[in-house]
Amino acid sequence: MIDPLGIVTRVNAQSAATPRPQQATGADFKQELLDELRKVNEMQQDASKATNDLLTGQRDDIEGVLIATQKADSAFRMLVALQNKVVGAYDEVRNIRV
């Protein structure tokens, strides 16, 4: 499985290294999500700049442009998959009868 943002590796390393607290705070998840959104945005901006530089002749390595574009695309696809999972979990919780 491709993990362009390093989320899976980081989570596995953290869970093995540190004991789980009794109650997790929502701010940690929020901050982690915002950090990942920022990284995806930076990847997309880098890919866009690399493409523009290639088109204007300021850059001549098409391989680097392709790699930057693929990284940004993979990161965005992973972000969309995460969004779909969160929305699915929310719908499931919302449909629970109490």
Secondary structure by P-SEA (a helix, b strand, c coil): cccccaaaaaaaaaaacccccccccaaaaaaaaaaaaaaaaaaaaaaaaaaaaaaacccccaaaaaaaaaaaaaaaaaaaaaaaaaaaaaaaaaaccc
